[in-house]
């Protein structure tokens, strides 16, 4: 299995030179609403799902902020099923007005390190074929294209890397 056993121990990725991470909370609703998460959960459902992930796995999507506390987006780890098998996925979303500044790659690199510390042996990213920016982020943290699968009503690219 590519996902670690359920954990009650909580983790948060290490801060980077420009960014810090924290748990997502209910008061982040307006911030989450500003992100294009590509999901049907809606902002409130996104927060609820993230908080369930914290409880079930000890990880989830964390809020990404500058060291001054300015909201940048979210980035973290979730367990995703791909063709019937569970994998730990690294995911990221950055506010539209802050894209192309390297924040996603910087946050994703720290999250990759967190996955390694948690004992994840294979980390993936699920990316829409038209999302060239996220494909670039995946490559920047050492992931390569592995396959294309049908998920969420259409084709998605699975990028991955071994961490063991």
N, C-alpha and C positions, 0 to 999 in steps of 0.2 A: 504494500500500500504506500502511496506517495504522500498521504496526509498523516501527521503525527496523531497519536492518541489524544483523546479529549483531555484538556488540561484545566485545572482550576487556577493555576499560577498565572498572574497577569503580567504582561510584558508591554513595553512601549519602546519603539525604536529610538536609537541614539540620535540626539540632535546633530545637525550638520553645521557648517559654517554660517549658513543663512537661515536655517529652518529648525523648528522644534515640533514635536508631536504631542498630542494629548488625546484623551478619550473624547469621543463624540457624545454630547449631551443634548437634552431636549431644547435648551436655549440656543442651539446651533441651527434651528429650523430655517431662519432666513438665509443663513450662509449656505446650507445644503440646497435650498431652493435655487440658489444662484448657479449651481453646477449642472452640467449636462451629464447626468449619470447614465443615461440611456436605458433606464429601467422603468418598469410600470408600477413600481412601488409608491412613487410620489415621495416628497421630502420627509413627511412624517413616518411613512413606512420604511424609508431608507434608514432613518435613525433607529427605529425599533428593531429592524433586522440587524443593524450593526451592533446594537447593545445585546441582542440575543447571541451574536457571535462571540462577544466578549465573555458572556456567561458560559457558553457551551465549549469554546475552544481556547479561551485565554488570549485571543487575538481577534482582530477585525479591522475595519477601516478606521484610521485615526485622523483627527483633524490636523492639518498641516498649517502652521502659522510662521510668520517671520518672528525673529526674536523680540520684536517690538509688540507682537500680539496681533498683527494684521492677518486676517484669514486669507489663505492661499488656495486651499482645496482639501482633498482627502487623499490618503494613500494608506495601503495596508494589505493585510492577508485575509483571504476568505477560503473556505472549502467549497470547491465547485465540482460538480459531476461532469465528466467528459466521457461520452460513450459508455456510461455505466460504471465508471471508475472514479473514486474521489481523488482530487488533487488539491494542493494548496496553490491558490492563485495570488499573484501580486497585482493589485489594481490601483489606479490613480486617476484623479480628476482635478484639474486646475481651473480656476476662474478664467473665463474667456479673456479678460483684459490683462491677465498676467501670463498668458501662454508665450512660448518662444523665448523664455528667459532662463531655461534650464532647471526650473523648480521641480518638474515631474521627474526628471532623471536623477536629480539630487535626492529627492525623497525616496524614489524607488531603490536607489543604491543602499540607503540606510535600511529600508524594509527588507531587502534581500539579505543583508547581514543579520537581521532579526530572525528571518526564516532559517538561516544556517544555525544560529544559536538554539533555535527550537528543535533542531534535529530533522528538519524537512530535507528529504533526500532529492526531491525533484520539484522545482518551482516552475509554474507556468504563468502565462498571461494569455487571456482570451481577448482578441482584438478584431474589430470589424475590418474587412478588407480595404475599405476606403479611408481608414484612419492611419495615414502615413506617419503622423507625428507620434502616435503611441507605438507604432512599429519601431520607430527610431529610439524611443525610450527603452523598449525591450532589448534592442540590440546593444544599447549603451550599458546595460547591466549584465551583458554576457549571454543573453538569450538568443536562440536561433529558431527559425521557422521549423516546426516539426510536422504539421499536417493541417489540413482544412477539414472542418467538421460542420455538421448542421446543428445549430443551437440557437435558441431564442428566435425561431422562425426564419432563419437564414444561415448562410455560410459565415463561419468565423475562422480566423487563423489562430492556431495554437502555437505560441512561442514557448520555449522551455529551456531549462538548464539544470544540469545535475549539480547538487550542492555537497554531495558526500565526498 
